[in-house]
Structure formats: C-alpha cells, structure tokens
Amino acid sequence: MAHAKTSYVCLPCRAAYKQPYGRDRQRVCPRCARALIHVGSAFAAPRRRDTAAWRTLSVLLHAGVRFHKSCCGGPGYRPRTLSEVRERMTYARRSGEPFAQALERYEVPSAPPRH
C-alpha cells in the first residue's frame, strides 16, 4: 500500500514539496540543502512571489502551528495576513494564552471593559 504524501516547506527558498511521510528520514531542500519543515497534508503553499504570505507562514511555523487534517476536515482556521497575525499575537501577550493557540483562533475576543 502506498503512503499518502504530505507537505514539507523550505522558508528561505519559499518552496513547498509533497513527499511521503516518514519520521525516520530527514528531508532536505533540493535548492539549498537546508532541512525542510513538515507542515502537514492540508497545506496549500502561497505563490513564491507573495512575500507577505510567506512571512505570515513563517510566524505560524515558528510558533508551532501546522496544517494537519482533523477527523472532520481541514486543519481549521489559520491567519492569512500579517495584520491577522499581529492581532492574535497582541491578544496572546495580553491574555497569557500560548501563541500557537491564539494564532488558531477564528475570532479574537474583544478586550474586557476597563473600569
């Protein structure tokens, strides 16, 4: 039986590759020979020229957010713009919520009223 393919990313090259999943093998970028990051099977890569989208992706990956399918479909909400990332990171700093968890929020709760 063939193994399903999953996505791996090289952030410096802004490149994504679909390869069979295997924990025992380190994947390297064919362009720069750096280690690839396993991002999951529900990942859709932005265009190489879209630097803002790759910056957003970089923040997500460095926070530990990945794109794995769940039992009910895709990976859930992921921010697509730097402003959405900033909004969630600000919320995480103020609330004490872990960055990865805040980045996966569909909506950011409004600030509590000040007395």
MODELLER restraints for C-alpha pairs under 7 A, 6 or more apart:
rsr = mdl.restraints
at = mdl.atoms
rsr.add(forms.Gaussian(group=physical.xy_distance, feature=features.Distance(at['CA:3:A'], at['CA:20:A']), mean=5.95, stdev=0.5))
rsr.add(forms.Gaussian(group=physical.xy_distance, feature=features.Distance(at['CA:4:A'], at['CA:20:A']), mean=5.90, stdev=0.5))
rsr.add(forms.Gaussian(group=physical.xy_distance, feature=features.Distance(at['CA:5:A'], at['CA:18:A']), mean=5.77, stdev=0.5))
rsr.add(forms.Gaussian(group=physical.xy_distance, feature=features.Distance(at['CA:5:A'], at['CA:19:A']), mean=4.93, stdev=0.5))
rsr.add(forms.Gaussian(group=physical.xy_distance, feature=features.Distance(at['CA:5:A'], at['CA:20:A']), mean=4.20, stdev=0.5))
rsr.add(forms.Gaussian(group=physical.xy_distance, feature=features.Distance(at['CA:5:A'], at['CA:21:A']), mean=6.04, stdev=0.5))
rsr.add(forms.Gaussian(group=physical.xy_distance, feature=features.Distance(at['CA:5:A'], at['CA:41:A']), mean=6.92, stdev=0.5))
rsr.add(forms.Gaussian(group=physical.xy_distance, feature=features.Distance(at['CA:6:A'], at['CA:18:A']), mean=5.32, stdev=0.5))
rsr.add(forms.Gaussian(group=physical.xy_distance, feature=features.Distance(at['CA:6:A'], at['CA:19:A']), mean=5.59, stdev=0.5))
rsr.add(forms.Gaussian(group=physical.xy_distance, feature=features.Distance(at['CA:6:A'], at['CA:20:A']), mean=6.03, stdev=0.5))
rsr.add(forms.Gaussian(group=physical.xy_distance, feature=features.Distance(at['CA:6:A'], at['CA:21:A']), mean=5.97, stdev=0.5))
rsr.add(forms.Gaussian(group=physical.xy_distance, feature=features.Distance(at['CA:6:A'], at['CA:40:A']), mean=5.49, stdev=0.5))
rsr.add(forms.Gaussian(group=physical.xy_distance, feature=features.Distance(at['CA:6:A'], at['CA:41:A']), mean=4.23, stdev=0.5))
rsr.add(forms.Gaussian(group=physical.xy_distance, feature=features.Distance(at['CA:7:A'], at['CA:16:A']), mean=6.59, stdev=0.5))
rsr.add(forms.Gaussian(group=physical.xy_distance, feature=features.Distance(at['CA:7:A'], at['CA:17:A']), mean=5.56, stdev=0.5))
rsr.add(forms.Gaussian(group=physical.xy_distance, feature=features.Distance(at['CA:7:A'], at['CA:18:A']), mean=4.50, stdev=0.5))
rsr.add(forms.Gaussian(group=physical.xy_distance, feature=features.Distance(at['CA:7:A'], at['CA:19:A']), mean=6.37, stdev=0.5))
rsr.add(forms.Gaussian(group=physical.xy_distance, feature=features.Distance(at['CA:7:A'], at['CA:38:A']), mean=6.20, stdev=0.5))
rsr.add(forms.Gaussian(group=physical.xy_distance, feature=features.Distance(at['CA:7:A'], at['CA:39:A']), mean=5.68, stdev=0.5))
rsr.add(forms.Gaussian(group=physical.xy_distance, feature=features.Distance(at['CA:7:A'], at['CA:40:A']), mean=5.37, stdev=0.5))
rsr.add(forms.Gaussian(group=physical.xy_distance, feature=features.Distance(at['CA:7:A'], at['CA:41:A']), mean=5.55, stdev=0.5))
rsr.add(forms.Gaussian(group=physical.xy_distance, feature=features.Distance(at['CA:7:A'], at['CA:43:A']), mean=6.47, stdev=0.5))
rsr.add(forms.Gaussian(group=physical.xy_distance, feature=features.Distance(at['CA:8:A'], at['CA:16:A']), mean=5.63, stdev=0.5))
rsr.add(forms.Gaussian(group=physical.xy_distance, feature=features.Distance(at['CA:8:A'], at['CA:17:A']), mean=5.21, stdev=0.5))
rsr.add(forms.Gaussian(group=physical.xy_distance, feature=features.Distance(at['CA:8:A'], at['CA:18:A']), mean=6.30, stdev=0.5))
rsr.add(forms.Gaussian(group=physical.xy_distance, feature=features.Distance(at['CA:8:A'], at['CA:36:A']), mean=5.71, stdev=0.5))
rsr.add(forms.Gaussian(group=physical.xy_distance, feature=features.Distance(at['CA:8:A'], at['CA:37:A']), mean=5.26, stdev=0.5))
rsr.add(forms.Gaussian(group=physical.xy_distance, feature=features.Distance(at['CA:8:A'], at['CA:38:A']), mean=4.47, stdev=0.5))
rsr.add(forms.Gaussian(group=physical.xy_distance, feature=features.Distance(at['CA:8:A'], at['CA:39:A']), mean=5.59, stdev=0.5))
rsr.add(forms.Gaussian(group=physical.xy_distance, feature=features.Distance(at['CA:9:A'], at['CA:15:A']), mean=5.80, stdev=0.5))
rsr.add(forms.Gaussian(group=physical.xy_distance, feature=features.Distance(at['CA:9:A'], at['CA:16:A']), mean=4.39, stdev=0.5))
rsr.add(forms.Gaussian(group=physical.xy_distance, feature=features.Distance(at['CA:9:A'], at['CA:17:A']), mean=6.33, stdev=0.5))
rsr.add(forms.Gaussian(group=physical.xy_distance, feature=features.Distance(at['CA:9:A'], at['CA:36:A']), mean=5.31, stdev=0.5))
rsr.add(forms.Gaussian(group=physical.xy_distance, feature=features.Distance(at['CA:9:A'], at['CA:37:A']), mean=5.10, stdev=0.5))
rsr.add(forms.Gaussian(group=physical.xy_distance, feature=features.Distance(at['CA:9:A'], at['CA:38:A']), mean=6.57, stdev=0.5))
rsr.add(forms.Gaussian(group=physical.xy_distance, feature=features.Distance(at['CA:9:A'], at['CA:39:A']), mean=6.82, stdev=0.5))
rsr.add(forms.Gaussian(group=physical.xy_distance, feature=features.Distance(at['CA:10:A'], at['CA:16:A']), mean=6.40, stdev=0.5))
rsr.add(forms.Gaussian(group=physical.xy_distance, feature=features.Distance(at['CA:10:A'], at['CA:29:A']), mean=6.32, stdev=0.5))
rsr.add(forms.Gaussian(group=physical.xy_distance, feature=features.Distance(at['CA:10:A'], at['CA:36:A']), mean=5.13, stdev=0.5))
rsr.add(forms.Gaussian(group=physical.xy_distance, feature=features.Distance(at['CA:10:A'], at['CA:37:A']), mean=6.49, stdev=0.5))
rsr.add(forms.Gaussian(group=physical.xy_distance, feature=features.Distance(at['CA:11:A'], at['CA:58:A']), mean=6.86, stdev=0.5))
rsr.add(forms.Gaussian(group=physical.xy_distance, feature=features.Distance(at['CA:14:A'], at['CA:48:A']), mean=5.59, stdev=0.5))
rsr.add(forms.Gaussian(group=physical.xy_distance, feature=features.Distance(at['CA:14:A'], at['CA:54:A']), mean=6.91, stdev=0.5))
rsr.add(forms.Gaussian(group=physical.xy_distance, feature=features.Distance(at['CA:15:A'], at['CA:48:A']), mean=6.91, stdev=0.5))
rsr.add(forms.Gaussian(group=physical.xy_distance, feature=features.Distance(at['CA:16:A'], at['CA:45:A']), mean=6.34, stdev=0.5))
rsr.add(forms.Gaussian(group=physical.xy_distance, feature=features.Distance(at['CA:27:A'], at['CA:35:A']), mean=5.91, stdev=0.5))
rsr.add(forms.Gaussian(group=physical.xy_distance, feature=features.Distance(at['CA:27:A'], at['CA:36:A']), mean=5.48, stdev=0.5))
rsr.add(forms.Gaussian(group=physical.xy_distance, feature=features.Distance(at['CA:28:A'], at['CA:34:A']), mean=5.36, stdev=0.5))
rsr.add(forms.Gaussian(group=physical.xy_distance, feature=features.Distance(at['CA:28:A'], at['CA:35:A']), mean=4.45, stdev=0.5))
rsr.add(forms.Gaussian(group=physical.xy_distance, feature=features.Distance(at['CA:28:A'], at['CA:36:A']), mean=5.23, stdev=0.5))
rsr.add(forms.Gaussian(group=physical.xy_distance, feature=features.Distance(at['CA:29:A'], at['CA:35:A']), mean=6.23, stdev=0.5))
rsr.add(forms.Gaussian(group=physical.xy_distance, feature=features.Distance(at['CA:29:A'], at['CA:36:A']), mean=5.88, stdev=0.5))
rsr.add(forms.Gaussian(group=physical.xy_distance, feature=features.Distance(at['CA:39:A'], at['CA:66:A']), mean=5.08, stdev=0.5))
rsr.add(forms.Gaussian(group=physical.xy_distance, feature=features.Distance(at['CA:39:A'], at['CA:67:A']), mean=5.61, stdev=0.5))
rsr.add(forms.Gaussian(group=physical.xy_distance, feature=features.Distance(at['CA:40:A'], at['CA:66:A']), mean=6.16, stdev=0.5))
rsr.add(forms.Gaussian(group=physical.xy_distance, feature=features.Distance(at['CA:40:A'], at['CA:67:A']), mean=4.71, stdev=0.5))
rsr.add(forms.Gaussian(group=physical.xy_distance, feature=features.Distance(at['CA:40:A'], at['CA:68:A']), mean=4.55, stdev=0.5))
rsr.add(forms.Gaussian(group=physical.xy_distance, feature=features.Distance(at['CA:41:A'], at['CA:67:A']), mean=6.57, stdev=0.5))
rsr.add(forms.Gaussian(group=physical.xy_distance, feature=features.Distance(at['CA:41:A'], at['CA:68:A']), mean=5.61, stdev=0.5))
rsr.add(forms.Gaussian(group=physical.xy_distance, feature=features.Distance(at['CA:41:A'], at['CA:69:A']), mean=6.63, stdev=0.5))
rsr.add(forms.Gaussian(group=physical.xy_distance, feature=features.Distance(at['CA:42:A'], at['CA:67:A']), mean=5.22, stdev=0.5))
rsr.add(forms.Gaussian(group=physical.xy_distance, feature=features.Distance(at['CA:42:A'], at['CA:68:A']), mean=5.47, stdev=0.5))
rsr.add(forms.Gaussian(group=physical.xy_distance, feature=features.Distance(at['CA:42:A'], at['CA:69:A']), mean=5.63, stdev=0.5))
rsr.add(forms.Gaussian(group=physical.xy_distance, feature=features.Distance(at['CA:42:A'], at['CA:74:A']), mean=6.09, stdev=0.5))
rsr.add(forms.Gaussian(group=physical.xy_distance, feature=features.Distance(at['CA:42:A'], at['CA:75:A']), mean=6.46, stdev=0.5))
rsr.add(forms.Gaussian(group=physical.xy_distance, feature=features.Distance(at['CA:43:A'], at['CA:67:A']), mean=5.34, stdev=0.5))
rsr.add(forms.Gaussian(group=physical.xy_distance, feature=features.Distance(at['CA:46:A'], at['CA:53:A']), mean=6.33, stdev=0.5))
rsr.add(forms.Gaussian(group=physical.xy_distance, feature=features.Distance(at['CA:46:A'], at['CA:54:A']), mean=6.91, stdev=0.5))
rsr.add(forms.Gaussian(group=physical.xy_distance, feature=features.Distance(at['CA:52:A'], at['CA:82:A']), mean=6.96, stdev=0.5))
rsr.add(forms.Gaussian(group=physical.xy_distance, feature=features.Distance(at['CA:53:A'], at['CA:80:A']), mean=6.64, stdev=0.5))
rsr.add(forms.Gaussian(group=physical.xy_distance, feature=features.Distance(at['CA:53:A'], at['CA:81:A']), mean=6.48, stdev=0.5))
rsr.add(forms.Gaussian(group=physical.xy_distance, feature=features.Distance(at['CA:56:A'], at['CA:80:A']), mean=6.67, stdev=0.5))
rsr.add(forms.Gaussian(group=physical.xy_distance, feature=features.Distance(at['CA:56:A'], at['CA:81:A']), mean=6.15, stdev=0.5))
rsr.add(forms.Gaussian(group=physical.xy_distance, feature=features.Distance(at['CA:56:A'], at['CA:82:A']), mean=5.53, stdev=0.5))
rsr.add(forms.Gaussian(group=physical.xy_distance, feature=features.Distance(at['CA:63:A'], at['CA:99:A']), mean=6.34, stdev=0.5))
rsr.add(forms.Gaussian(group=physical.xy_distance, feature=features.Distance(at['CA:63:A'], at['CA:100:A']), mean=5.33, stdev=0.5))
rsr.add(forms.Gaussian(group=physical.xy_distance, feature=features.Distance(at['CA:64:A'], at['CA:100:A']), mean=5.99, stdev=0.5))
rsr.add(forms.Gaussian(group=physical.xy_distance, feature=features.Distance(at['CA:65:A'], at['CA:100:A']), mean=5.71, stdev=0.5))
rsr.add(forms.Gaussian(group=physical.xy_distance, feature=features.Distance(at['CA:67:A'], at['CA:75:A']), mean=5.24, stdev=0.5))
rsr.add(forms.Gaussian(group=physical.xy_distance, feature=features.Distance(at['CA:68:A'], at['CA:75:A']), mean=5.27, stdev=0.5))
rsr.add(forms.Gaussian(group=physical.xy_distance, feature=features.Distance(at['CA:69:A'], at['CA:75:A']), mean=4.83, stdev=0.5))
rsr.add(forms.Gaussian(group=physical.xy_distance, feature=features.Distance(at['CA:77:A'], at['CA:104:A']), mean=5.65, stdev=0.5))
rsr.add(forms.Gaussian(group=physical.xy_distance, feature=features.Distance(at['CA:77:A'], at['CA:105:A']), mean=6.66, stdev=0.5))
rsr.add(forms.Gaussian(group=physical.xy_distance, feature=features.Distance(at['CA:77:A'], at['CA:106:A']), mean=5.64, stdev=0.5))
rsr.add(forms.Gaussian(group=physical.xy_distance, feature=features.Distance(at['CA:78:A'], at['CA:103:A']), mean=6.80, stdev=0.5))
rsr.add(forms.Gaussian(group=physical.xy_distance, feature=features.Distance(at['CA:78:A'], at['CA:104:A']), mean=5.51, stdev=0.5))
rsr.add(forms.Gaussian(group=physical.xy_distance, feature=features.Distance(at['CA:79:A'], at['CA:85:A']), mean=6.05, stdev=0.5))
rsr.add(forms.Gaussian(group=physical.xy_distance, feature=features.Distance(at['CA:79:A'], at['CA:103:A']), mean=6.82, stdev=0.5))
rsr.add(forms.Gaussian(group=physical.xy_distance, feature=features.Distance(at['CA:85:A'], at['CA:103:A']), mean=6.62, stdev=0.5))
rsr.add(forms.Gaussian(group=physical.xy_distance, feature=features.Distance(at['CA:88:A'], at['CA:102:A']), mean=5.60, stdev=0.5))
rsr.add(forms.Gaussian(group=physical.xy_distance, feature=features.Distance(at['CA:88:A'], at['CA:103:A']), mean=5.63, stdev=0.5))
rsr.add(forms.Gaussian(group=physical.xy_distance, feature=features.Distance(at['CA:88:A'], at['CA:108:A']), mean=6.56, stdev=0.5))
rsr.add(forms.Gaussian(group=physical.xy_distance, feature=features.Distance(at['CA:89:A'], at['CA:99:A']), mean=6.31, stdev=0.5))
rsr.add(forms.Gaussian(group=physical.xy_distance, feature=features.Distance(at['CA:89:A'], at['CA:102:A']), mean=6.87, stdev=0.5))
rsr.add(forms.Gaussian(group=physical.xy_distance, feature=features.Distance(at['CA:92:A'], at['CA:98:A']), mean=6.22, stdev=0.5))
rsr.add(forms.Gaussian(group=physical.xy_distance, feature=features.Distance(at['CA:92:A'], at['CA:99:A']), mean=5.74, stdev=0.5))
rsr.add(forms.Gaussian(group=physical.xy_distance, feature=features.Distance(at['CA:92:A'], at['CA:102:A']), mean=5.76, stdev=0.5))
